[in-house]
């Protein structure tokens, strides 16, 4: 069925949502955009779906949400025939339609006799992960598009372990979703009925309180809260209540909120970018910090799983840290604190993604711990934690990825900006009590382990033509791989699609024991590395870089030379 047939099916559906019908009628003036709305079903990829709001099969709307929810309900009933009352927890963020979509999901799922626990307030994604585990639920849903632009929303699915669903589960769930023949006619229960029949349970404060109790019990050490000045911005997202309450629970009273960005706002109207990976997101917060002479700036993305950090530097200004730098500081703090307390296990493991800094591996090795790499995406870290529980081969200590995602305690199985913000405040306070700023700690780590520098270049390539270009570039690199970069020989080439790791210098080959992924990684003889992969959530090709130097200046210069060489070659393709 072509896009025009799907369009006719929608426009002729008598009960079509009025707002969507009005949008469709306006889109008749823009045939190209109208065609894109129906060009394909909105893809249910790894962990869920994400797309622009609007009418059509290729957009986030009430009907695509109902279709996904119908598929999930069928999947759960097939998988959990022995469970008398399966439960799904549903959370939502501050975006346009998030609450409405959450309720629509509940109305579809409960129609199958499945119990739903729906948050009664906006909720950070990590609290959804916690609630799934705490309530022994069968699955979780969070309506969010993370830090995407305001016109986007999404639908993420979590398994019973509180982690984003694994690849095999995604494939089975996708099959059930595809078997829903007509998204327009998916049956829904009424909100009144599901409230009365007991299938809909509202949750909120009890989950938040339980989460903080567990965090306090797991806290590595108690910081001196009164001595620390913090500026915090939720960037119009979900974490205002959880982080301010959490900091208060942890004894931090000198907390200044960036008022312009405190209120939930689906348009993110008072921030350049709602992504704490972007230094521009800190502009207002840095102004506040300068007036307060604050020690620490914390910023979270809209759904509260990513944490951005800025620290005071020796010039009196503020430096926005990368995710790799924050990860190194947190890891060092956790390991030193556990070591002092005699709680550092011999078989402890740090888990990071293959595009995250190698500095973490160096720190972990110094404490006698192993470091395990996963594919990009925090769900793979969650899978490792689950495997550790089953095999007892290792004890999870810390997990992180370069894109500002961290996990210290596995009561949550996804990256968690809330717990990270609180423990980072403890770290800052503890180091401050020793007369050290976080800036001094970071550069002490560089002096000890080497000056690691990393960067990411994203090339936007939209539409089918963009996907074709990305495929052609990766194919060209596979047929004619780099042999040298800046006169330094390529030592190892890792192809995550074929699962092969080749030592170019010796000719030896080995297997990469990770799921297949369309990514290439090159490691040079001097430990420099770079990796190339398509984004899993955006129309982009991402190129990651990592180098190690004997000084920050030398490291940065090396990074720039490698970036130029690699990017010039990629652009020539």
Buried (B, 14 or more C-beta within 10 A) or exposed (E): EEBEEBBEBBBEBEEBBEEBBEBBEEBEEEEEEBBBBBBEBBEBEBBBBBBBBBBBBBBBBBBBBBBBBBBBBBBBBEBBEEEEEBBBBBBBBBBBBBBBBBBBBBBBBBBBEBBBBBBEBBBBBBBBBBBBBBBEBBBBBBBBBBBBEBBBBBBBBBBBBBBBBBBEBBEBBBEBBEEBEEBBEBEBBEBEEBBEEEBBBEBBEEBBEBBBEBBEEEBBBEBEBEEBBBBBBBBBBBBBBBBBBBBEBBBBEBBBBBEBBBEBBBBBEBBBBBBBBBBEBBEBBBBBBBEBEBBBBBBBBBBBBBBBBBBBBEEEEBBBBBBBBBBBBBBBBBBBBBEEEEEBEEEBBBBBBBBBBBBBBBBBEEBEBBBBBBBBBBBBBBBBBBBBEEEEEBBBBBBBBBBBBBBBBBBBBBBBBBBBBBBBBBBBBBBBEEEBBBBBBBBEBBEEBBBBBBBBBEBEBEEEEBBEBBEEBBEBBEEEBBEEBEEBEBBBBBBBBEBEBBEBEEEEEEEBEBBEBBBBBBBBBBBBBBBBBBBBBBBBBBBBBBBBBEEEEBBBBBBBBBBEBBBEBBEEE
